[in-house]
Amino acid sequence: MTHDAADHDDLDLTGDADPLLEVVLADALGPYLRALSPEEIEDYRRFLTVFITTHPAAAALDDRLRARHPVLSESGTVAREGAGEGEAVPEPGDGTFGGRR
């Protein structure tokens, strides 16, 4: 790595895990889990955490992600504003896709 971790020792990275940050890190590092050692993965996790939370370009994207509605943790019906008002909703398993035949 080309960063100096000591530059960011003032950041508290030991607190509760941030769910959004964990998803972003898992997505970014997932392809490399088998290629890198656990120490390298941890080093990249720390680097990306510092980068995402402090770099002006990345922090702006992080803020935009946090402003979005959270992802549901389970599947189910989600009401969308202005969609399907007054329309009959097909029963699950009726052989249609989105109510179209």
N, C-alpha and C positions, 0 to 999 in steps of 0.2 A: 504494500500500500504506500501511497505517496503523501499521506497526511500525518500530522503529528497529533496523536491522540491527547497528549498533554495540554494542547491548546484549548481543549474543551473539557477539562477535568471539573469545571464548575457546573456542568450539566448533571442533573440527577437522573441517571439511567437505571437506578435500582428500584424505583417506585413501582406502582401497579402498572401492569402491561396495558398499553394503549391499544384497544382492539383494531382501530383503523390502521395504525402504524404496523401492527402485527400482520395484517392482511397484505399491506403493501410490501413489507419485507419478505413474507413468504412467497409472494408472487415474483419478486425480483430475484430472490436467492434460490428458489425451487429448482431451476435447471442446473444449478451448480452443487447441490448437496452431495452428490456422489463423487464429484471431481475434486472437491476441496476438503481439507482437513477440518475437524471441528473448531480448531483454533482460528483457521482462516475464515470460516463462516462467521464466527463470533466477531472477528475483526471487521469484516464487511458489514455485519449488522450494526456495530457501533458507528462505523463511518457513515452508513446510510441514514441512521437515526439522526446523527449530528447534521448531516447535509440536508435532510428533509425538513428538519425543524429550525434550521438557522439560515440557510442560503436564501437570499431574496427571491430568486426564481422558483425554487422548490417550495418555500414557505407559502408563497401565493397559491400554488397548486394545492398544497395541503389545506389551506384555508377554504378553497373552493370545494374540496372533497368533504370537509367537515360540515359545510353548509347544506349539502345534499341530505335527503332523507336517508335514514339508516336502511341497510339491507335487511330484509326479513330473515330470521334464522330458521323458519320453517315454511313449507309451501302452503299455499291456500289462496283464497280469493282476495284480491286487493282492489278496492274501489279506486277508480281513477276519476279525477275531476272532469265533468262534462262528457263522460263516456258511458253509454248504455243507460242513460236516464229514461225510464219508461219503457225500455225494451225487455222482452221476455228473455231470460237467461236460460240456455239449454242445460239440461241435467247432465252431470258428468257421465261419460260412457255412452252417450247417445249416438256416437259414430260421426260426429261433426268436428270440425276444427274451427273454433271461434264462433260457433253458431251458424256457420255457412253450410249449405248442403250442395 
